[in-house]
Amino acid sequence: MAGPSAVSINRAVPGVSVRVVMQTGCGPYAYVVVDFEPPGPDGGQEFLYTVPDARLPHEFLPAVWEGIREGLGAVAATVLLTDGGFHEVDSRDYGYWLAGREAGRAALAASGLGPPPQDQGRQIRVNWPGKPRPKPKEGA
């Protein structure tokens, strides 16, 4: 847990999902689903998880949490990791750090505290409640 923050997530942002799939060689693979809520009474960042080890080995949790803290910056929130996935060969800390960072950025965007994460093409897919969808092309 981090100390109190002057800025906090102001509403619940459930079901932020991030999938990191690099298509080159043995690129990192990671999948997480995270709920963000306003912080508890202490006003700091809190990280909780309900994912069994069979779905997401606990060895990756520190990388997810580091990435989320980077994505949120100084914004306080209660963070609940609700689902995840891994690949026996391709999962590594870096992929989970990326997934956590993008989840934090998406939570900021969904709560109106930050810009949407930059589109990173097919390598990182991020979804959150209220995510703007691309407009159809004219004449299509």
MIVEXVEX-845245 format. One record per residue: residue in three letters; x, y, z of N, C-alpha, C, CB in turn. Coordinates in pm, whole numbers. Glycine has a CB too. Layout:
! residues N
R   resn   n.east   n.north     n.up   ca.east   ca.north    ca.up   c.east   c.north     c.up   cb.east   cb.north    cb.up
R    ALA        X         Y        Z         X          Y        Z        X         Y        Z         X          Y        Z
...
This chain:
! residues 140
R   resn   n.east   n.north     n.up   ca.east   ca.north    ca.up   c.east   c.north     c.up   cb.east   cb.north    cb.up
R    MET       82      -118        0         0          0        0       87       124        0       -94          0      119
R    ALA       46       221      -78       115        349      -80       41       446        9       126        403     -225
R    GLY      103       557       41        43        657      128      -71       730       61       147        756      173
R    PRO     -136       821      138      -250        895       85     -211       980      -36      -309        983      192
R    SER     -308      1001     -122      -286       1079     -244     -389      1190     -250      -294        989     -370
R    ALA     -353      1301     -312      -445       1413     -326     -551      1385     -432      -369       1541     -362
R    VAL     -521      1296     -527      -614       1263     -635     -648      1114     -625      -554       1297     -776
R    SER     -775      1081     -646      -812        940     -640     -916       909     -748      -867        904     -500
R    ILE     -925       781     -781     -1030        733     -871    -1162       773     -805     -1020        575     -896
R    ASN    -1250       836     -880     -1373        890     -821    -1495       802     -841     -1400       1025     -877
R    ARG    -1481       694     -917     -1593        602     -939    -1536       465     -975     -1689        654    -1050
R    ALA    -1619       364     -958     -1575        228     -989    -1554       212    -1140     -1678        125     -938
R    VAL    -1449       141    -1175     -1420        108    -1315    -1399       -44    -1319     -1291        188    -1370
R    PRO    -1508      -120    -1336     -1495       -266    -1334    -1454      -322    -1470     -1626       -328    -1291
R    GLY    -1393      -439    -1466     -1370       -516    -1588    -1272      -459    -1689     -1495       -534    -1653
R    VAL    -1167      -392    -1642     -1063       -346    -1735     -983      -469    -1775      -970       -234    -1671
R    SER     -980      -502    -1904      -906       -621    -1947     -794      -580    -2041     -1000       -722    -2016
R    VAL     -680      -645    -2022      -563       -618    -2104     -502      -752    -2146      -458       -531    -2028
R    ARG     -475      -763    -2275      -407       -882    -2328     -284      -835    -2402      -502       -966    -2422
R    VAL     -168      -885    -2359       -40       -853    -2424        2      -976    -2502        70       -811    -2319
R    VAL       12      -962    -2634        53      -1072    -2721      150     -1017    -2823       -71      -1141    -2790
R    MET      276     -1046    -2808       376      -1003    -2905      392     -1114    -3008       514       -970    -2835
R    GLN      389     -1078    -3134       390      -1176    -3241      530     -1208    -3293       306      -1127    -3354
R    THR      633     -1161    -3227       769      -1183    -3274      838     -1285    -3186       849      -1052    -3277
R    GLY      884     -1392    -3244       958      -1492    -3167      881     -1537    -3044      1093      -1437    -3127
R    CYS      948     -1531    -2933       886      -1567    -2804      857     -1441    -2725       978      -1662    -2723
R    GLY      775     -1355    -2780       739      -1231    -2712      658     -1259    -2587       662      -1139    -2804
R    PRO      648     -1162    -2497       575      -1185    -2373      425     -1199    -2396       601      -1073    -2275
R    TYR      362     -1286    -2318       217      -1302    -2319      167     -1273    -2178       174      -1446    -2367
R    ALA       60     -1196    -2167        -2      -1170    -2037     -149     -1138    -2059        69      -1054    -1962
R    TYR     -232     -1177    -1963      -374      -1143    -1967     -419     -1114    -1825      -459      -1258    -2031
R    VAL     -481      -998    -1804      -534       -962    -1673     -670      -895    -1688      -435       -869    -1597
R    VAL     -755      -913    -1588      -881       -840    -1576     -879      -776    -1437     -1008       -936    -1595
R    VAL     -900      -645    -1434      -882       -569    -1311    -1003      -479    -1287      -752       -485    -1316
R    ASP    -1048      -472    -1162     -1150       -376    -1120    -1081      -265    -1041     -1263       -445    -1036
R    PHE    -1120      -142    -1066     -1066        -27     -992    -1182        38     -918      -996         75    -1088
R    GLU    -1158        75     -793     -1259        142     -713    -1195       258     -639     -1325         44     -613
R    PRO    -1278       351     -589     -1222        459     -508    -1145       400     -390     -1335        554     -457
R    PRO    -1043       471     -342      -960        417     -234    -1038       403     -103      -839        506     -212
R    GLY     -982       321      -14     -1040        304      119    -1018       427      205      -982        181      187
R    PRO    -1052       416      333     -1043        531      423     -902       589      437     -1092        492      558
R    ASP     -799       507      417      -662        560      431     -620       644      311      -563        445      449
R    GLY     -695       636      201      -669        720       84     -551       679       -1      -648        857      128
R    GLY     -496       561       20      -379        517      -57     -415       418     -166      -277        457       35
R    GLN     -312       361     -227      -332        256     -327     -332       122     -255      -221        261     -438
R    GLU     -425        36     -294      -435        -96     -234     -452      -197     -346      -554       -103     -133
R    PHE     -381      -311     -337      -384       -414     -441     -434      -544     -380      -244       -433     -505
R    LEU     -544      -594     -432      -603       -720     -387     -619      -812     -507      -741       -695     -316
R    TYR     -626      -941     -482      -646      -1033     -594     -730     -1152     -550      -511      -1081     -650
R    THR     -804     -1208     -644      -888      -1325     -620     -858     -1435     -721     -1037      -1288     -625
R    VAL     -749     -1422     -793      -717      -1516     -901     -641     -1635     -844      -633      -1446    -1012
R    PRO     -689     -1758     -868      -616      -1874     -820     -484     -1892     -896      -701      -2000     -834
R    ASP     -390     -1956     -829      -257      -1978     -886     -262     -2054    -1018      -170      -2054     -786
R    ALA     -362     -2139    -1036      -374      -2215    -1161     -405     -2124    -1280      -482      -2322    -1148
R    ARG     -472     -2011    -1256      -505      -1915    -1363     -392     -1817    -1387      -633      -1839    -1330
R    LEU     -328     -1773    -1279      -219      -1675    -1288     -123     -1700    -1173      -273      -1528    -1286
R    PRO       -6     -1760    -1202        89      -1788    -1095      125     -1662    -1015       216      -1851    -1152
R    HIS      132     -1678     -885       158      -1565     -796      293     -1497     -822       153      -1610     -653
R    GLU      383     -1566     -889       513      -1505     -920      499     -1382    -1009       605      -1607     -987
R    PHE      387     -1369    -1082       367      -1254    -1171      297     -1136    -1102       287      -1297    -1291
R    LEU      242     -1157     -984       168      -1050     -916      250      -924     -890       115      -1101     -785
R    PRO      377      -935     -845       454       -812     -825      470      -730     -953       592       -846     -769
R    ALA      487      -797    -1067       501       -724    -1194      370      -655    -1232       545       -820    -1306
R    VAL      256      -723    -1210       126       -661    -1238      110      -537    -1152         9       -761    -1213
R    TRP      138      -550    -1022       121       -438     -929      214      -322     -964       146       -484     -785
R    GLU      339      -351     -998       433       -244    -1039      380      -170    -1161       572       -303    -1071
R    GLY      329      -245    -1259       275       -182    -1379      152       -97    -1349       239       -288    -1481
R    ILE       64      -147    -1263       -56        -70    -1226      -15        59    -1156      -150       -154    -1136
R    ARG       81        50    -1064       126        171     -994      184       271    -1093       232        137     -887
R    GLU      259       223    -1191       313        314    -1294      200       376    -1376       411        239    -1386
R    GLY      101       294    -1413       -11        345    -1493      -96       446    -1419       -96        231    -1538
R    LEU     -116       424    -1290      -197        516    -1210     -120       641    -1168      -249        446    -1087
R    GLY       12       631    -1162        91        743    -1112       59       768     -966        65        870    -1196
R    ALA       30       892     -931         1        929     -793     -147       919     -759        49       1069     -766
R    VAL     -228       865     -848      -372        855     -825     -401       735     -734      -450        842     -960
R    ALA     -478       758     -629      -511        653     -534     -631       572     -583      -541        712     -396
R    ALA     -627       442     -555      -737        354     -594     -724       222     -519      -738        329     -747
R    THR     -837       154     -504      -835         15     -461     -843       -68     -588      -954        -17     -361
R    VAL     -750      -160     -602      -735       -238     -725     -759      -385     -693      -593       -217     -788
R    LEU     -850      -448     -767      -880       -589     -747     -854      -665     -877     -1026       -609     -700
R    LEU     -755      -752     -875      -724       -838     -989     -821      -955     -983      -572       -887     -987
R    THR     -913      -965    -1082     -1020      -1065    -1077     -999     -1185    -1168     -1148      -1001    -1112
R    ASP     -913     -1171    -1269      -888      -1284    -1358     -754     -1263    -1426     -1002      -1301    -1463
R    GLY     -702     -1369    -1480      -575      -1360    -1550     -549     -1488    -1626      -460      -1332    -1453
R    GLY     -447     -1485    -1705      -408      -1602    -1780     -259     -1596    -1809      -489      -1613    -1910
R    PHE     -201     -1711    -1837       -58      -1716    -1865      -29     -1825    -1966        23      -1738    -1737
R    HIS       89     -1820    -2021       138      -1922    -2113      265     -1978    -2052       164      -1863    -2259
R    GLU      276     -2110    -2046       389      -2173    -1978      525     -2131    -2034       377      -2322    -1987
R    VAL      532     -2101    -2162       659      -2065    -2224      675     -1914    -2238       672      -2130    -2360
R    ASP      571     -1846    -2285       585      -1706    -2326      554     -1602    -2218       497      -1681    -2440
R    SER      496     -1640    -2106       467      -1542    -2001      595     -1507    -1926       360      -1594    -1904
R    ARG      610     -1377    -1901       723      -1328    -1821      682     -1199    -1754       850      -1307    -1910
R    ASP      763     -1156    -1658       731      -1036    -1580      704      -915    -1667       844      -1006    -1485
R    TYR      783      -895    -1771       769       -777    -1855      628      -766    -1914       872       -779    -1968
R    GLY      572      -877    -1961       437       -875    -2017      334      -835    -1913       403      -1011    -2074
R    TYR      349      -884    -1790       254       -849    -1685      272      -706    -1639       269       -943    -1566
R    TRP      394      -656    -1643       417       -515    -1612      346      -428    -1717       570       -483    -1609
R    LEU      362      -462    -1846       292       -388    -1952      140      -394    -1932       329       -445    -2090
R    ALA       88      -513    -1904       -56       -528    -1885     -104      -444    -1768       -92       -676    -1863
R    GLY      -31      -444    -1658       -69       -364    -1543      -66      -215    -1573        23       -394    -1427
R    ARG       39      -172    -1642        51        -29    -1676      -66        16    -1763       184         -3    -1750
R    GLU     -101       -63    -1864      -210        -26    -1952     -345       -33    -1880      -212       -117    -2075
R    ALA     -360      -125    -1786      -484       -130    -1707     -498        -4    -1622      -485       -256    -1616
R    GLY     -389        40    -1560      -393        163    -1481     -427       283    -1567      -259        185    -1413
R    ARG     -367       293    -1683      -397        404    -1775     -542       401    -1821      -303        399    -1897
R    ALA     -594       281    -1848      -733        268    -1890     -828       310    -1778      -764        124    -1934
R    ALA     -795       277    -1654      -879        318    -1541     -883       469    -1529      -828        255    -1410
R    LEU     -769       534    -1550      -766        681    -1546     -853       739    -1657      -621        733    -1560
R    ALA     -844       682    -1777      -925        731    -1889    -1074       711    -1860      -886        658    -2020
R    ALA    -1111       594    -1808     -1252        564    -1782    -1310       651    -1671     -1268        419    -1745
R    SER    -1225       698    -1580     -1275        782    -1471    -1257       930    -1499     -1205        746    -1341
R    GLY    -1210       964    -1620     -1196       1103    -1660    -1073      1172    -1604     -1315       1178    -1617
R    LEU     -976      1096    -1556      -856       1154    -1497     -734      1151    -1588      -823       1082    -1370
R    GLY     -749      1096    -1707      -635       1088    -1797     -680      1061    -1939      -538        980    -1752
R    PRO     -587      1077    -2033      -621       1048    -2172     -628       897    -2195      -517       1111    -2268
R    PRO     -697       854    -2299      -699        711    -2330     -558       661    -2360      -793        682    -2449
R    PRO     -529       535    -2327      -398        479    -2362     -378       484    -2513      -386        334    -2311
R    GLN     -254       502    -2555      -222        504    -2697     -249       366    -2757       -74        544    -2719
R    ASP     -308       365    -2875      -333        240    -2945     -200       178    -2983      -422        262    -3070
R    GLN     -178        55    -2940       -52        -12    -2969      -74      -128    -3065        13        -62    -2840
R    GLY     -174      -111    -3149      -197       -210    -3254     -237      -345    -3201       -74       -224    -3337
R    ARG     -184      -446    -3259      -224       -582    -3227     -146      -640    -3110      -206       -670    -3347
R    GLN      -47      -567    -3059        35       -623    -2953      -31      -615    -2815       167       -554    -2949
R    ILE     -100      -504    -2788      -164       -487    -2658     -309      -445    -2682       -89       -381    -2571
R    ARG     -403      -525    -2634      -545       -493    -2649     -601      -456    -2513      -623       -611    -2711
R    VAL     -659      -336    -2503      -712       -286    -2377     -860      -253    -2395      -634       -160    -2328
R    ASN     -943      -302    -2305     -1086       -270    -2306    -1127      -224    -2167     -1170       -392    -2351
R    TRP    -1217      -125    -2163     -1270        -78    -2036    -1411       -26    -2059     -1180         33    -1974
R    PRO    -1491       -15    -1953     -1627         35    -1969    -1625       176    -2027     -1702         34    -1834
R    GLY    -1705       199    -2129     -1713        332    -2190    -1603       363    -2289     -1711        433    -2085
R    LYS    -1523       262    -2326     -1415        286    -2422    -1476       331    -2555     -1328        159    -2441
R    PRO    -1427       442    -2610     -1479        486    -2740    -1448       382    -2848     -1418        623    -2780
R    ARG    -1544       356    -2930     -1526        262    -3041    -1494       341    -3167     -1654        173    -3062
R    PRO    -1417       284    -3258     -1387        355    -3382    -1514       386    -3460     -1290        273    -3469
R    LYS    -1517       501    -3521     -1631        539    -3604    -1620       468    -3738     -1639        693    -3624
R    PRO    -1735       426    -3794     -1730        361    -3925    -1678       459    -4031     -1870        308    -3965
R    LYS    -1604       404    -4124     -1552        487    -4233    -1666       527    -4325     -1442        411    -4313
R    GLU    -1658       650    -4375     -1761        698    -4466    -1758       617    -4595     -1743        849    -4496
R    GLY    -1876       586    -4646     -1886        512    -4771    -1870       363    -4752     -1783        560    -4867
R    ALA    -1855       317    -4628     -1838        174    -4605    -1970       107    -4578     -1743        148    -4491
